[in-house]
Amino acid sequence: MATRYVRIAESLIGQMEGGVLRAGDRAPSLRKLSTQHRVSVTTALQSYIWLENRGYLEARPRSGFFVRQPFASEIPEPKFQAGSARERTPGMDDILSDVFAAANDPANIGFGAGCASPELFPIRRLNLNLRRIVHRNPAHSSRYDVPPGLESLRRQIARRAAHIDQSISLRDVVITDGALESVSLGLRATARSGDAIAVESPTYFGILANIASMGMKIVEIPTHPQDGMDLDELERAIRKHRIKAVVTMSNCHNPLGYVLPDKHKRALAELTGRANVAVIEDDVYGDLAADGTRPSTVKSFDKKGLVILCSSFSKTLPPGYRVGWILAGRFRAEVERLKFVTTVASNSLSQRVVADFLESGGYDRHVKRLRAEVAGQVESVRTAIARYFPAGTRISRPAGGHLLWVELPPKTNSMKLYEAALTEHITILPGPVFCCANRFSNYIRINCGHTWSEKYERALVKLGRLAGEIRG
């Protein structure tokens, strides 16, 4: 049984986690604490020394004890929410419409939409490429680049995909209008209306909306903030719900941020391979892995052609170019057919501009700089959240990309926080949009893609204050 001073200390930790005592607040005086708990001043002092030694308090000469400003590295990650897989129906379409309308308003400070700042993109270099293409080939868009798409672009993508499988050729690559169209094509090639699709929970809201729009059933699989989907639960779901396909994001997950360890990628490929279930892998953030090396994918461990890899340049180059791609394995012919009957072809000029940039080596140099910039911005935002948000806040530790998944104290209502923040011209994404079930009500996603400045720090101060005030 804990001694009396430890029990007092633990009660103070509870106040910190509940937001009663916040970082920078002065702790009760020793005399007040001793009176409250009916102990001696010496016992009260022991409680404070115990808390100080564990980093909860700091002593200031002639001022007393204060709740310590935590270091971002010390803030724990969001907790894993275990559970069983169930069929769900998304119900956040109205909210998402409002979120995107707010994100497009230049008066708002955008922590919502997952885009990087325009100044981080090589816009001048891309515009030079564009002018050169227009001058050299005035008839650049006078015909359709029908599926599979522009050959020079597919060749460059195939070269970069060698880390997945050295046998990949340019014929395996199909150009799309962004990663979400790739995911959509993958779903349509592998499943029909009424079929069950397994997804991570939480996951990117665009995936949920896409699946639902096709009349398919969504089966949410609890997902660990480092180890990904609960594969035991996925295996049970495959048997129980007759899962037709699994949608996963193994690198720089949105919103959790992890890069799935290779052993888990291999295990997922083996499990779905045994069950003859397709995997649709969204790798849109893969080029932004923070350690500088391009991580493997679930596709890297695919032995049956069942893994469909989807990606785009929308997170590393200006998203308006809408250049994506798909490696569809055994489903390639069907994906090509679906692409043609849906949109005929992708934008010719965008394909040529991106292909030239890749071939020149400019893309690789740009991405190397972008990774470093984004990693620094993520750490700046993590530090600010640790400093300004209520005690008990948990923050993800992303291995890449520019998104943070933030767990607020249990009674904080993220939908109310979203609404309150909007009145201050600050946009965030509330946790419930990342699932179908009534979960993640005290979570938010923060985009760190903006170049760090005092404006964003002031906005996080306001957001932290609101998070401390709002309850369910």
For each residue, the residues with C-beta under 8 A, 3 or more apart:
1:
2: 6 7 10
3: 6 7
4: 7 8 37 39 43
5: 8 9 39 43 44 46 47 50
6: 2 3 9 10 47 50
7: 2 3 4 10 11
8: 4 5 11 12 33 37 39 43 44 47
9: 5 6 12 13 47 48 50 51 56
10: 2 6 7 13 14
11: 7 8 14 15
12: 8 9 15 16 21 27 47 51 56
13: 9 10 16 17 51 56
14: 10 11 17 18
15: 11 12 18 20 21 391
16: 12 13 19 20 21 22 56 67 391 392
17: 13 14 391 392 409
18: 14 15 391 392 409 411
19: 16 22 390 391 392 409 468
20: 15 16
21: 12 15 16 25 27 67 391
22: 16 19 25 67 390 391 468
23: 67 68 69 70 387 388 391
24: 66 67 69
25: 21 22 66 67
26: 63 64 65 66 67
27: 12 21 33 48 57 64 65 66 67
28: 32 33 36
29: 32 33 64
30: 33 34 41 44 45 48 64
31: 34 35 41 44
32: 28 29 35 36
33: 8 27 28 29 30 36 37 44 47 48
34: 30 31 37 38 39 40 41 43 44
35: 31 32 38
36: 28 32 33
37: 4 8 33 34 43 44
38: 34 35
39: 4 5 8 34 43 44
40: 34 43 44
41: 30 31 34 44 45
42: 45 46
43: 4 5 8 34 37 39 40 46 47
44: 5 8 30 31 33 34 37 39 40 41 47 48
45: 30 41 42 48 49
46: 5 42 43 49 50
47: 5 6 8 9 12 33 43 44 50 51
48: 9 27 30 33 44 45 51 52 57 59 65
49: 45 46 52 53
50: 5 6 9 46 47 53 54
51: 9 12 13 47 48 54 56 57 65
52: 48 49 55 56 57 58 59 65
53: 49 50
54: 50 51
55: 52 68 70 74
56: 9 12 13 16 51 52 67 68
57: 27 48 51 52 65 66 67 68
58: 52 65 66 68
59: 48 52 64 65 66
60: 63 64 65 66
61:
62:
63: 26 60 66
64: 26 27 29 30 59 60
65: 26 27 48 51 52 57 58 59 60
66: 24 25 26 27 57 58 59 60 63
67: 16 21 22 23 24 25 26 27 56 57 391
68: 23 55 56 57 58
69: 23 24 386 387
70: 23 55 74 75 386 387
71: 74 75 383 386
72: 75 379 382 383 385 386 395
73:
74: 55 70 71 386
75: 70 71 72 382 385 386 393 394 395
76: 394
77: 225 226 394 395 396 397
78: 225 256 394 395 396 405 406 407 443
79: 394 407
80: 222 223 224 225
81: 201 222 439 440
82: 222 230
83: 222 233
84: 233 236
85: 198 219 220 221 222 233 234 236 237 240 241
86: 219 220 437
87: 196 217 218 219 241
88: 218 219 220 435 436 437
89: 212 218 436
90: 93 205 208 209 212 218 436
91: 436
92: 95 96 205 432 433
93: 90 96 97 209
94: 97 98
95: 92 98 99 415 430 432 433
96: 92 93 99 100 205 209 433
97: 93 94 100 101
98: 94 95 101 102
99: 95 96 102 103 112 113 418 427 429 433
100: 96 97 103 104 113
101: 97 98 104 105
102: 98 99 105 108 112 422 427
103: 99 100 108 110 112 113 427
104: 100 101
105: 101 102 108
106:
107: 425
108: 102 103 105 422 425 426 427
109: 425 426 427 455 456 459
110: 103 113 115 427 447 450
111: 426 427 428 429 446 447 459 463
112: 99 102 103 427 428 429 445 447
113: 99 100 103 110 427 447
114: 254 315 402 403 445 447 449
115: 110 319 447 449
116: 120 121 315 370 374 402 449 450
117: 120 449 450 451
118: 121 123 318
119: 451
120: 116 117 370 373 374 449 451
121: 116 118 126 317 318
122: 125 126 317 357 362 366
123: 118 126 127 318
124: 127 128
125: 122 128 129 357 362 366
126: 121 122 123 129 130 317 318 353 357
127: 123 124 130 131
128: 124 125 131 132
129: 125 126 132 133 353 356 357
130: 126 127 133 134 349 353
131: 127 128 134 135
132: 128 129 135 136 356
133: 129 130 136 137 140 349 352 353 356
134: 130 131 137 138 140 349
135: 131 132 138
136: 132 133
137: 133 134 140 352
138: 134 135
139: 142
140: 133 134 137 348 349 352
141: 347 348 349
142: 139
143: 348
144: 344 345 348
145: 149 150 175 345 346 348 351
146: 149 340 344 345
147: 174 175 336 337 339 340 345
148: 154 171 173 174 175 336
149: 145 146 153 154 173 174 175 325 345 346 351
150: 145 153 154 175 348 351 352 355
151: 154 155 170
152: 155 156 352 355 359
153: 149 150 156 157 175 323 351 352 354 355 358
154: 148 149 150 151 157 158 170 171 173 175 325
155: 151 152 158 159 170
156: 152 153 159 160 355 358 359
157: 153 154 160 161 170 173 325 358
158: 154 155 161 162 168 169 170 172 173
159: 155 156 162
160: 156 157 163 294 358
161: 157 158 164 165 168 173 309 327
162: 158 159 165 166 168
163: 160 294 296 300
164: 161 168 296 297 299 300 309 327
165: 161 162 168 299 300 302
166: 162
167:
168: 158 161 162 164 165 172 173 327
169: 158 172
170: 151 154 155 157 158 173
171: 148 154
172: 158 168 169 327 328 332
173: 148 149 154 157 158 161 168 170 325 326 327
174: 147 148 149 185 325 326 327 328 332 335 336 339
175: 145 147 148 149 150 153 154 323 324 325 346 351
176: 179 181 182 185 310 312 324 325 326 339 346
177: 181 322 323 324 343 346 347
178: 181 182 312 314 319 322 323 324
179: 176 182 183 282 283 284 310 311 312 314 324
180: 183 184 206 207 210 324
181: 176 177 178 184 185 324 343
182: 176 178 179 185 186 282 308 310 311 312 324 325 326
183: 179 180 186 187 206 207 210 247 280 282 310
184: 180 181 187 188 210 214
185: 174 176 181 182 188 189 326 328 335 338 339 342
186: 182 183 189 190 245 278 280 308 310 326 328 331 335
187: 183 184 190 191 197 210 211 214 216 245 247 280
188: 184 185 191 214 338
189: 185 186 308 328 331 334 335 338
190: 186 187 244 245 278 280 308 331
191: 187 188 195 197 214 216 244 245 278
192: 195 216 244
193: 214 215 216
194: 215 216 217
195: 191 192 216 217 242 244 245
196: 87 216 217 218 219 241 242 243 244
197: 187 191 211 216 217 218 219 243 244 245 246 247
198: 85 219 220 221 229 234 237 238 241 243 245 246 247
199: 203 207 208 211 218 219 220 221 246 247 248
200: 203 220 221 223 228 229 247 248 249 253
201: 81 220 221 222 223 434 435 437 439
202: 223 255 256 405 431 434 435 439 440 443
203: 199 200 207 208 220 223 247 249 254 434 435
204: 207 208 249 254 255 282 434
205: 90 92 96 208 209 429 433 434
206: 180 183 209 210
207: 180 183 199 203 204 210 211 247 282
208: 90 199 203 204 205 211 212 218 434 435 436
209: 90 93 96 205 206 212 213
210: 180 183 184 187 206 207 213 214
211: 187 197 199 207 208 214 216 218 247
212: 89 90 208 209 215 216 218
213: 209 210
214: 184 187 188 191 193 210 211
215: 193 194 212
216: 187 191 192 193 194 195 196 197 211 212 244
217: 87 194 195 196 197 241
218: 87 88 89 90 196 197 199 208 211 212 436
219: 85 86 87 88 196 197 198 199 237 241 243
220: 85 86 88 198 199 200 201 203 435 436 437
221: 85 198 199 200 201 229 230 233 234 237
222: 80 81 82 83 85 201 229 230 233
223: 80 200 201 202 203 228 229 230 256
224: 80 227 228 229 230
225: 77 78 80 256 257 258 396 405
226: 77 258
227: 224 258 260 261 264
228: 200 223 224 248 250 253 258 260 264 268
229: 198 200 221 222 223 224 233 234 246 248 268
230: 82 221 222 223 224 233 234
231: 234 235 264 267 268 271
232: 235 236
233: 83 84 85 221 222 229 230 236 237
234: 85 198 221 229 230 231 237 238 243 246 268 271
235: 231 232 238 239 271 275
236: 84 85 232 233 239 240
237: 85 198 219 221 233 234 240 241 243
238: 198 234 235 241 242 243 271 272 275 277
239: 235 236 242
240: 85 236 237
241: 85 87 196 198 217 219 237 238
242: 195 196 238 239
243: 196 197 198 219 234 237 238 246 275 277
244: 190 191 192 195 196 197 216 277 278
245: 186 187 190 191 195 197 198 277 278 279 280
246: 197 198 199 229 234 243 268 272 277 278 279 280
247: 183 187 197 198 199 200 203 207 211 279 280 281 282
248: 199 200 228 229 268 279 280 281 282 298
249: 200 203 204 252 253 254 281 282 283 284 285
250: 228 253 259 260 264 265 268 281 283 295 297 298
251: 259 260 283 285 286 289 295 297 400
252: 249 257 258 259 285 286 288 289 398 399 400 401
253: 200 228 249 250 256 257 258 259 260 285 401
254: 114 203 204 249 284 285 401 403
255: 202 204 396 403 404 405 429 434 445
256: 78 202 223 225 253 396 398 405
257: 225 252 253 396 397 398 399 400 401 403 404 405
258: 225 226 227 228 252 253 398 399
259: 250 251 252 253 289 295 399 400
260: 227 228 250 251 253 264 265 268 298
261: 227 264 265
262: 265 266 296 300 301
263: 266 267
264: 227 228 231 250 260 261 267 268
265: 250 260 261 262 268 269 296 297 298 300 301
266: 262 263 269 270 301
267: 231 263 264 270 271
268: 228 229 231 234 246 248 250 260 264 265 271 272 279 298 301
269: 265 266 272 273 279 298 299 301 302 303 307
270: 266 267 273 274 301
271: 231 234 235 238 267 268 274 275
272: 238 246 268 269 275 276 277 278 279 306 307
273: 269 270 276 302 303 304 306
274: 270 271
275: 235 238 243 271 272
276: 272 273 304 306
277: 238 243 244 245 246 272 306
278: 186 190 191 244 245 246 272 306 307 308 331
279: 245 246 247 248 268 269 272 298 302 306 307 308
280: 183 186 187 190 245 246 247 248 308 310
281: 247 248 249 250 297 298 299 307 308 309 310
282: 179 182 183 204 207 247 248 249 310 311
283: 179 249 250 251 286 297 309 310 311
284: 179 249 254 310 311 312 314 315
285: 249 251 252 253 254 288 315 400 401
286: 251 252 283 289 294 295 297 311 400
287: 294 315 316 367 371
288: 252 285 315 316 367 370 371 374 400 401 402
289: 251 252 259 286 292 293 294 295 371 399 400
290: 371 374 375 378 398 399 400
291: 399 400
292: 289 368 371
293: 289
294: 160 163 286 287 289
295: 250 251 259 286 289 400
296: 163 164 262 265 300 301
297: 164 250 251 265 281 283 286 300 307 309
298: 248 250 260 265 268 269 279 281 301 302 307
299: 164 165 269 281 302 307 308 309 327 329
300: 163 164 165 262 265 296 297
301: 262 265 266 268 269 270 296 298
302: 165 269 273 279 298 299 305 306 307 329
303: 269 273
304: 273 276 329 330
305: 302 329 330 331
306: 272 273 276 277 278 279 302 329 330
307: 269 272 278 279 281 297 298 299 302 329
308: 182 186 189 190 278 279 280 281 299 326 327 328 329 331 335
309: 161 164 281 283 297 299 326 327
310: 176 179 182 183 186 280 281 282 283 284 324 325 326
311: 179 182 282 283 284 286 324 325 326
312: 176 178 179 182 284 315 322 323 324 325
313: 316 317 321 323 324 354
314: 178 179 284 317 319 321 322 323 324
315: 114 116 284 285 287 288 312 319 401
316: 287 288 313 363 366 367 370
317: 121 122 126 313 314 321 323 354 357 363
318: 118 121 123 126 321
319: 115 178 314 315 322
320:
321: 313 314 317 318 347 350 353 354
322: 177 178 312 314 319 346 347 350
323: 153 175 177 178 312 313 314 317 346 347 350 351 354
324: 175 176 177 178 179 180 181 182 310 311 312 313 314
325: 149 154 157 173 174 175 176 182 310 311 312
326: 173 174 176 182 185 186 308 309 310 311 335
327: 161 164 168 172 173 174 299 308 309
328: 172 174 185 186 189 308 331 332 334 335
329: 299 302 304 305 306 307 308 332
330: 304 305 306
331: 186 189 190 278 305 308 328 334 335
332: 172 174 328 329 335 336
333: 336 337
334: 189 328 331 337 338
335: 174 185 186 189 308 326 328 331 332 338 339
336: 147 148 174 332 333 339 340
337: 147 333 334 340 341
338: 185 188 189 334 335 341 342
339: 147 174 176 185 335 336 342 343
340: 146 147 336 337 343 344 345
341: 337 338
342: 185 338 339
343: 177 181 339 340 346
344: 144 146 340
345: 144 145 146 147 149 340 348
346: 145 149 175 176 177 322 323 343 350 351
347: 141 177 321 322 323 350 351
348: 140 141 143 144 145 150 345 351 352
349: 130 133 134 140 141 352 353
350: 321 322 323 346 347 353 354
351: 145 149 150 153 175 323 346 347 348 354 355
352: 133 137 140 150 152 153 348 349 355 356
353: 126 129 130 133 321 349 350 356 357
354: 153 313 317 321 323 350 351 357 358 363
355: 150 152 153 156 351 352 358 359
356: 129 132 133 352 353 359 360
357: 122 125 126 129 317 353 354 360 362 363
358: 153 156 157 160 354 355 362 363
359: 152 156 355 356
360: 356 357 363
361: 364 365
362: 122 125 357 358 365 366
363: 316 317 354 357 358 360 366 367
364: 361 367 368
365: 361 362 368 369
366: 122 125 316 362 363 369 370
367: 287 288 316 363 364 370 371
368: 292 364 365 371 372
369: 365 366 372 373
370: 116 120 288 316 366 367 373 374
371: 287 288 289 290 292 367 368 374 375 400
372: 368 369 375 376
373: 120 369 370 376 377 451
374: 116 120 288 290 370 371 377 378 401 402 448 449
375: 290 371 372 378 379
376: 372 373 379 380 452
377: 373 374 380 381 402 448 449 450 451 452
378: 290 374 375 381 382 398 402 404 448
379: 72 375 376 382 383
380: 376 377 383 384 448 452
381: 377 378 384 385 404 446 448 452 456 460
382: 72 75 378 379 385 386 395 397 404
383: 71 72 379 380 386 387
384: 380 381 387 388 456 457 460 461
385: 72 75 381 382 388 389 393 395 404 406 446 460 464
386: 69 70 71 72 74 75 382 383 389 393 395
387: 23 69 70 383 384 464
388: 23 384 385 460 461 463 464 465
389: 385 386 393 406 408 460 463 464 467 468
390: 19 22 393 408 409 412 464 467 468
391: 15 16 17 18 19 21 22 23 67 409
392: 16 17 18 19 408 409 410
393: 75 385 386 389 390 406 407 408 409 467
394: 75 76 77 78 79 406 407
395: 72 75 77 78 382 385 386 404 405 406 407
396: 77 78 225 255 256 257 404 405 406
397: 77 257 382
398: 252 256 257 258 290 378 401 402 403 404
399: 252 257 258 259 289 290 291
400: 251 252 257 259 285 286 288 289 290 291 295 371
401: 252 253 254 257 285 288 315 374 398
402: 114 116 288 374 377 378 398 447 448 449
403: 114 254 255 257 398 445 446 447 448
404: 255 257 378 381 382 385 395 396 398 445 446 448
405: 78 202 225 255 256 257 395 396 443 445
406: 78 385 389 393 394 395 396 443 444 445 446
407: 78 79 393 394 395 442 443
408: 389 390 392 393 412 414 417 442 443 444 467
409: 17 18 19 390 391 392 393 412 442
410: 392 442
411: 18 442 471 472
412: 390 408 409 417 442 467 470 471 472
413: 416 417 441 442 470 471 472
414: 408 417 418 428 430 431 432 440 441 442 443 444
415: 95 418 419 430 432 441
416: 413 419 420 470 472
417: 408 412 413 414 420 421 428 430 444 463 466 467 470
418: 99 414 415 421 422 428 429 430 444
419: 415 416 422 423
420: 416 417 423 424 466 470
421: 417 418 424 426 427 428 462 463 466
422: 102 108 418 419 425 426 427
423: 419 420
424: 420 421 459 462 463 466
425: 107 108 109 422
426: 108 109 111 421 422 459 462 463
427: 99 102 103 108 109 110 111 112 113 421 422
428: 111 112 414 417 418 421 444 445 446 463
429: 99 111 112 205 255 418 433 434 444 445 447
430: 95 414 415 417 418 433 443 444
431: 202 414 434 435 439 440 441 442 443 444 445
432: 92 95 414 415 435 438 439 440 441
433: 92 95 96 99 205 429 430
434: 201 202 203 204 205 208 255 429 431 440 443 445
435: 88 201 202 203 208 220 431 432 439 440
436: 88 89 90 91 208 218 220
437: 86 88 201 220
438: 432 441
439: 81 201 202 431 432 435
440: 81 202 414 431 432 434 435 443
441: 413 414 415 431 432 438 472
442: 407 408 409 410 411 412 413 414 431
443: 78 202 405 406 407 408 414 430 431 434 440
444: 406 408 414 417 418 428 429 430 431
445: 112 114 255 403 404 405 406 428 429 431 434
446: 111 381 385 403 404 406 428
447: 110 111 112 113 114 115 402 403 429 450
448: 374 377 378 380 381 402 403 404
449: 114 115 116 117 120 374 377 402
450: 110 116 117 377 447 453 456
451: 117 119 120 373 377
452: 376 377 380 381 456 457
453: 450 456 457
454: 457 458
455: 109 458 459
456: 109 381 384 450 452 453 459 460
457: 384 452 453 454 460 461
458: 454 455 461 462
459: 109 111 424 426 455 456 462 463
460: 381 384 385 388 389 456 457 463 464
461: 384 388 457 458 464 465
462: 421 424 426 458 459 465 466
463: 111 388 389 417 421 424 426 428 459 460 466 467
464: 385 387 388 389 390 460 461 467 468
465: 388 461 462 468 469
466: 417 420 421 424 462 463 469 470
467: 389 390 393 408 412 417 463 464 470
468: 19 22 389 390 464 465
469: 465 466
470: 412 413 416 417 420 466 467
471: 411 412 413
472: 411 412 413 416 441
